[in-house]
């Protein structure tokens, strides 16, 4: 799994639109879409800002420590649902 789906899930969990995320990161909505669709790879400072803006720092840590994307998404859904 690519990281774009995880980025999108974090943004949606935070209740942000792509436009709102773009404002927070000083990017365009098209750029946010490219990240989420794995057409563009964010650099680490951008990734850190994304996770900070969405309150999902634990997701980045899990990904960096080698947790697979599907497990991360399943854990996110468990936290939201329970």
SULHU-V161192 format. One line per field, one symbol per residue. ss: DSSP state (A for helix, B for strand, O for the rest). phi: phi as a letter, one per 30 degrees, with the letter a starting at -180 (. if undefined). A space follows every 50 residues. Layout:
ss->???
phi->???
//
This chain:
ss->OOAAAAAAAAAAAOOOOAAAAAAAAOOOAAAAAAAAOOOOOOOAAAAAAA AAAAOOAAAAAAAAOOOOAAAAAAAAAAAAAO
phi->.ddeddddddddddicdddddeddchbcddddddddchcbcdddeddddd dddcibdddddddddjddeddddddddddddc
//
